[in-house]
Amino acid sequence: MQMLPSNDYGSFLEIRLNYPGLIRAVMRDKRVTKTQLKDAKIIRKCTWRCFDDRLDRGDISAAEMERILRYLDINLVQASLALVCLGNADEYFEPTCETAALLAQALIVSLTQQVTLLDGNFNPLKQALCASIGERHASNLIEHQRRLSELQARDLSLD
C-alpha cells in the first residue's frame, strides 16, 4: 500500500467524507446502534432518526462529533493514519495501523521529552530519511513478530 505524501491536501475532502464510513464501521464492530447513541445522550434525541443523513452531509456539530468519537473510543491517531496515510477507513481495524498509532504516540512523547537535550536545536528530517528510518524499524518489527510466532509454535508443540 502506497503512503500518501505528507503534504497531499487534495484528498482532504475524501478524508472528511471517509469519517462517516469509519464511524459506521466502528459502530458495527462494537455493535452500537444509533438508538444506543441517542439513549446515552451522545446524539440529539430530536434528530437521531436522521443521524445517518446528518453524518453523510457532515451536519454533525463539533461537540456531537467529539461525543461520538469518545463514546466509540475511536483512536484519532489510528483513524488519521488509516484515512490520511493509508486512504482507507477499513485499515483502522488492522493490527499494523493500531501498532503504528501506538508507535507514533510513543515517539512524539519521547521526542518532545528528549529534545531538551539538544537545547531546542531540533530540525525536522527530510522525508526520504524518515522513510528509510521507518523501513528499518518496520523490518525490526516484522522480525520481532516472526520470533514471537516461532516461540509460540514451539510452546504449542511442547504441549
C-alpha positions in Angstrom: 0.0 0.0 0.0 1.4 3.4 -1.0 1.6 6.1 1.6 0.1 9.5 0.6 2.6 12.4 0.6 2.6 14.3 3.9 1.5 17.5 2.1 -1.3 16.0 -0.1 -4.2 18.2 0.9 -6.0 17.5 -2.4 -7.6 14.4 -0.7 -8.8 16.3 2.4 -12.4 16.2 1.2 -12.1 12.4 0.6 -10.7 12.0 4.1 -13.5 14.1 5.6 -16.1 12.0 3.7 -14.5 8.8 4.9 -15.1 9.6 8.6 -18.8 8.6 8.4 -17.7 5.3 7.0 -15.2 4.9 9.8 -17.8 5.8 12.4 -20.3 3.3 10.9 -17.6 0.6 10.7 -16.7 1.1 14.4 -20.4 1.1 15.3 -20.9 -2.2 13.5 -17.7 -3.7 15.1 -18.8 -2.7 18.6 -22.5 -3.4 17.9 -23.6 0.1 18.8 -26.8 1.4 17.3 -27.9 5.0 16.7 -30.7 4.3 19.3 -28.0 3.5 21.9 -26.2 6.7 20.9 -29.5 8.6 21.5 -30.2 6.8 24.8 -26.7 7.6 26.0 -27.3 11.3 25.1 -24.4 11.2 22.5 -26.6 12.3 19.7 -29.6 14.6 19.9 -33.0 12.9 20.6 -34.8 15.3 18.2 -32.5 14.3 15.3 -31.5 10.7 15.9 -33.8 9.3 13.2 -31.9 11.3 10.5 -28.5 10.6 12.1 -27.2 8.7 9.0 -28.2 11.6 6.7 -26.7 14.2 9.0 -23.5 12.1 9.3 -23.2 11.8 5.5 -23.8 15.5 5.0 -21.3 16.4 7.7 -24.1 18.1 9.6 -22.8 17.0 12.9 -21.6 19.7 15.4 -18.0 19.5 16.6 -19.3 18.8 20.2 -21.6 16.0 18.9 -18.7 14.5 16.8 -16.4 14.6 19.8 -19.0 12.8 21.9 -19.4 10.1 19.2 -15.7 9.6 18.8 -15.3 9.4 22.6 -18.2 7.0 23.1 -17.0 4.7 20.3 -13.4 5.0 21.7 -12.0 5.9 18.3 -8.3 6.5 18.5 -7.8 9.7 16.5 -4.2 8.9 15.6 -5.1 5.5 14.4 -8.1 7.0 12.4 -5.9 9.6 10.9 -3.3 7.0 9.8 -6.0 4.9 8.3 -7.6 7.8 6.4 -4.6 10.0 5.7 -1.7 7.7 5.2 -3.5 4.6 4.0 -6.5 6.2 2.4 -9.0 3.6 3.7 -11.2 3.6 6.7 -11.1 -0.3 6.9 -7.4 0.0 7.6 -8.4 1.3 11.1 -9.0 -2.3 12.2 -5.7 -3.7 11.0 -3.2 -4.5 13.7 -0.5 -2.8 11.7 -2.4 0.5 11.9 -3.1 0.1 15.6 0.6 -0.6 16.2 1.7 2.4 14.0 -0.6 4.7 16.0 0.8 3.4 19.3 4.4 3.9 18.0 3.6 7.4 16.7 2.2 8.4 20.1 5.1 7.0 21.9 7.6 8.6 19.5 6.1 12.1 19.8 6.1 11.9 23.6 9.6 10.6 23.8 10.9 13.1 21.2 9.3 16.0 23.0 10.8 15.0 26.3 14.3 14.3 24.8 14.6 17.4 22.5 15.5 19.4 25.6 18.9 17.6 25.5 19.6 19.5 22.3 18.9 22.9 23.9 16.0 23.4 21.5 18.1 22.8 18.3 16.0 20.2 16.7 15.4 20.4 12.9 12.9 18.2 11.0 14.3 15.4 9.0 13.8 15.1 5.2 11.0 12.8 4.1 13.4 10.3 2.4 15.4 9.9 5.6 12.2 9.4 7.6 11.0 6.8 5.1 14.4 5.0 5.4 14.2 5.0 9.2 10.6 3.8 9.0 11.6 0.9 6.7 14.3 -0.1 9.1 12.0 -0.1 12.1 9.3 -1.9 10.2 11.8 -4.6 9.3 12.7 -4.9 13.0 9.1 -5.2 14.0 8.5 -7.9 11.4 11.5 -9.8 12.7 10.2 -9.5 16.2 6.8 -10.8 15.1 8.5 -13.7 13.3 10.4 -14.7 16.5 7.2 -14.5 18.6 5.4 -16.8 16.1 8.3 -19.2 16.3 8.3 -19.2 20.1 4.5 -19.7 20.2 4.7 -22.6 17.7 7.5 -24.1 19.8 5.4 -23.7 23.0 2.4 -25.3 21.4 4.5 -28.3 20.2 5.6 -28.9 23.8 2.0 -29.3 24.9 
